[in-house]
Amino acid sequence: MVLQSKQVSPLPIGPGGNNVLKSKMNDTNTKLTMLTTQADANTVYDPPVPKPLTEQKIEPFCSSDDSIASLVAAIGCLMIVYGIAAK
């Protein structure tokens, strides 16, 4: 494995100075860059993803039954008509 250096992307927070908030943001940005680089380097040693034993079956969360949708729409229309008539 060849190690590659990675430069920290500068934050657009203005020029230097002794601002505590800017220092904390730059330290956090440096730590995030180091963690991202370490995570990328760790993937070199990960084993390959195993093949699934069975074929993946994707089922929709809601069935495509239109009768429920039309029933809800009819109840909604009846409620609107009742609201108008009840005034």
Protein Blocks (a to p, Z undefined) as FASTA:
>chain_A
ZZdddddddddebjedjdfklmmmmmmmmmmmmmmmmmmmmmmmpccddddfbdcddddf
bdcbfklmmmmmmmmmmmmmmmmmmZZ
